[in-house]
Amino acid sequence: MGRVLGLLSSLKLERYAAAFEASGYDDLPFLLSIADDRAELDALAIEVGLLPGHAHRLRVELGRMVGGG
């Protein structure tokens, strides 16, 4: 969970850390593996209760991390 918490904290989204962990989204490599799957990310956002703007921020950052830019 440490790397996911680090990601959330860097985006000022640490308030969602417990929801990510409770829902099983505690593995950064898994999150990176679904970075290009809009439906999967939308489902994650709903499950953990991300606000739309926060979901967008996470989606952009995961895409940046995968793309290397």
PyRosetta script that sets phi, psi and omega in degrees:
from pyrosetta import init, pose_from_sequence

init()
pose = pose_from_sequence("MGRVLGLLSSLKLERYAAAFEASGYDDLPFLLSIADDRAELDALAIEVGLLPGHAHRLRVELGRMVGGG")
pose.set_psi(1, -20.5)
pose.set_omega(1, -175.6)
pose.set_phi(2, -56.2)
pose.set_psi(2, -43.5)
pose.set_omega(2, -178.3)
pose.set_phi(3, -71.7)
pose.set_psi(3, -34.8)
pose.set_omega(3, 176.7)
pose.set_phi(4, -67.9)
pose.set_psi(4, -42.3)
pose.set_omega(4, 177.2)
pose.set_phi(5, -60.9)
pose.set_psi(5, -41.0)
pose.set_omega(5, 177.6)
pose.set_phi(6, -60.6)
pose.set_psi(6, -43.3)
pose.set_omega(6, 177.6)
pose.set_phi(7, -62.3)
pose.set_psi(7, -49.4)
pose.set_omega(7, -179.6)
pose.set_phi(8, -60.4)
pose.set_psi(8, -42.8)
pose.set_omega(8, 180.0)
pose.set_phi(9, -63.2)
pose.set_psi(9, -39.7)
pose.set_omega(9, -179.0)
pose.set_phi(10, -65.0)
pose.set_psi(10, -23.4)
pose.set_omega(10, 179.0)
pose.set_phi(11, -99.5)
pose.set_psi(11, 6.5)
pose.set_omega(11, -176.6)
pose.set_phi(12, 61.2)
pose.set_psi(12, 36.3)
pose.set_omega(12, -179.2)
pose.set_phi(13, -118.9)
pose.set_psi(13, 21.6)
pose.set_omega(13, -176.2)
pose.set_phi(14, -61.7)
pose.set_psi(14, -18.6)
pose.set_omega(14, 178.9)
pose.set_phi(15, -61.4)
pose.set_psi(15, -19.1)
pose.set_omega(15, -179.3)
pose.set_phi(16, -94.0)
pose.set_psi(16, 0.6)
pose.set_omega(16, -174.3)
pose.set_phi(17, -57.2)
pose.set_psi(17, -45.9)
pose.set_omega(17, -179.1)
pose.set_phi(18, -63.1)
pose.set_psi(18, -38.1)
pose.set_omega(18, 179.1)
pose.set_phi(19, -68.2)
pose.set_psi(19, -38.9)
pose.set_omega(19, 176.3)
pose.set_phi(20, -61.1)
pose.set_psi(20, -47.1)
pose.set_omega(20, -178.9)
pose.set_phi(21, -64.9)
pose.set_psi(21, -45.2)
pose.set_omega(21, -179.1)
pose.set_phi(22, -62.7)
pose.set_psi(22, -29.6)
pose.set_omega(22, -179.3)
pose.set_phi(23, -91.5)
pose.set_psi(23, -0.6)
pose.set_omega(23, 177.7)
pose.set_phi(24, 86.8)
pose.set_psi(24, 9.7)
pose.set_omega(24, 178.5)
pose.set_phi(25, -93.8)
pose.set_psi(25, 60.3)
pose.set_omega(25, -174.4)
pose.set_phi(26, -113.8)
pose.set_psi(26, 18.4)
pose.set_omega(26, -176.0)
pose.set_phi(27, -126.0)
pose.set_psi(27, 110.6)
pose.set_omega(27, -176.8)
pose.set_phi(28, -61.5)
pose.set_psi(28, -42.8)
pose.set_omega(28, 177.2)
pose.set_phi(29, -57.2)
pose.set_psi(29, -36.1)
pose.set_omega(29, 176.7)
pose.set_phi(30, -65.4)
pose.set_psi(30, -45.2)
pose.set_omega(30, 179.3)
pose.set_phi(31, -60.0)
pose.set_psi(31, -39.8)
pose.set_omega(31, 178.4)
pose.set_phi(32, -66.7)
pose.set_psi(32, -33.0)
pose.set_omega(32, -179.2)
pose.set_phi(33, -69.4)
pose.set_psi(33, -21.8)
pose.set_omega(33, 179.0)
pose.set_phi(34, -104.6)
pose.set_psi(34, 9.2)
pose.set_omega(34, -175.6)
pose.set_phi(35, -58.3)
pose.set_psi(35, -29.7)
pose.set_omega(35, -178.2)
pose.set_phi(36, -95.6)
pose.set_psi(36, 3.7)
pose.set_omega(36, -177.2)
pose.set_phi(37, -104.7)
pose.set_psi(37, 93.2)
pose.set_omega(37, -175.2)
pose.set_phi(38, -57.4)
pose.set_psi(38, -41.8)
pose.set_omega(38, -179.2)
pose.set_phi(39, -63.6)
pose.set_psi(39, -41.7)
pose.set_omega(39, 179.7)
pose.set_phi(40, -66.3)
pose.set_psi(40, -42.1)
pose.set_omega(40, 178.3)
pose.set_phi(41, -66.7)
pose.set_psi(41, -37.0)
pose.set_omega(41, 176.3)
pose.set_phi(42, -63.8)
pose.set_psi(42, -41.0)
pose.set_omega(42, 178.1)
pose.set_phi(43, -64.2)
pose.set_psi(43, -41.7)
pose.set_omega(43, 176.9)
pose.set_phi(44, -60.2)
pose.set_psi(44, -47.1)
pose.set_omega(44, -177.8)
pose.set_phi(45, -58.7)
pose.set_psi(45, -43.0)
pose.set_omega(45, 179.0)
pose.set_phi(46, -66.2)
pose.set_psi(46, -44.8)
pose.set_omega(46, -176.9)
pose.set_phi(47, -61.9)
pose.set_psi(47, -40.1)
pose.set_omega(47, -178.2)
pose.set_phi(48, -93.4)
pose.set_psi(48, -2.4)
pose.set_omega(48, 175.2)
pose.set_phi(49, 79.9)
pose.set_psi(49, 27.8)
pose.set_omega(49, 178.4)
pose.set_phi(50, -67.8)
pose.set_psi(50, 135.8)
pose.set_omega(50, 170.6)
pose.set_phi(51, -67.2)
pose.set_psi(51, 152.8)
pose.set_omega(51, -176.4)
pose.set_phi(52, -53.1)
pose.set_psi(52, -43.6)
pose.set_omega(52, 179.3)
pose.set_phi(53, -66.7)
pose.set_psi(53, -34.8)
pose.set_omega(53, 177.8)
pose.set_phi(54, -70.5)
pose.set_psi(54, -38.7)
pose.set_omega(54, 176.6)
pose.set_phi(55, -62.1)
pose.set_psi(55, -41.1)
pose.set_omega(55, 178.6)
pose.set_phi(56, -62.7)
pose.set_psi(56, -45.0)
pose.set_omega(56, 179.9)
pose.set_phi(57, -58.9)
pose.set_psi(57, -44.0)
pose.set_omega(57, 179.2)
pose.set_phi(58, -65.7)
pose.set_psi(58, -44.8)
pose.set_omega(58, -179.1)
pose.set_phi(59, -60.0)
pose.set_psi(59, -44.1)
pose.set_omega(59, 179.5)
pose.set_phi(60, -63.5)
pose.set_psi(60, -44.2)
pose.set_omega(60, -178.0)
pose.set_phi(61, -67.7)
pose.set_psi(61, -42.1)
pose.set_omega(61, 177.7)
pose.set_phi(62, -61.8)
pose.set_psi(62, -41.9)
pose.set_omega(62, 177.0)
pose.set_phi(63, -61.8)
pose.set_psi(63, -40.6)
pose.set_omega(63, 178.1)
pose.set_phi(64, -63.7)
pose.set_psi(64, -42.6)
pose.set_omega(64, -179.2)
pose.set_phi(65, -64.4)
pose.set_psi(65, -40.0)
pose.set_omega(65, 179.7)
pose.set_phi(66, -70.5)
pose.set_psi(66, -40.6)
pose.set_omega(66, -178.3)
pose.set_phi(67, -75.7)
pose.set_psi(67, -13.5)
pose.set_omega(67, 179.3)
pose.set_phi(68, 78.6)
pose.set_psi(68, 9.7)
pose.set_omega(68, -177.0)
pose.set_phi(69, -113.5)
pose.dump_pdb("model.pdb")
